[in-house]
Amino acid sequence: MAFSKPLFAVLLLAAALLMVVDAQQATDDSSSVMGGGQRSLLGETKIDCTSACEARCGRNWKNKMCNKMCNICCGKCNCVPSGTGQDTRGQCPCYANMVNSKNGKPKCP
């Protein structure tokens, strides 16, 4: 009888662990269907910087420079404000507050 209590505890622990792993896999599957993003080491979903920056810089007269700087900022902040104007910069504070160290102007387009 004394042998069955530890065995029962181990089986109960194993069942709980399987439930946690199964729930985590279900969460990963649903996030990959909705966002299609990659997960970082911290578990947050990384956005597709290339397409987000192409959308933001698509009509900019300095398209290549805009895309280059936008991708740098997106890589550091993991966000890009929607739209193409300056009025949406507040949607991503990290992006909006990044400045060029040489001249103090905003780094991100």
Secondary structure, DSSP 8 states (H G I E B T S, - for coil): -TTHHHHHHHHHHHHHHHHHHHHHHHHHHHHHHHT--EE-TTS-EE--HHHHHHHHHTT-TTHHHHHHHHHHHHHHHS---SSSSGGGGGGSHHHHH-B-TTT-SBS--
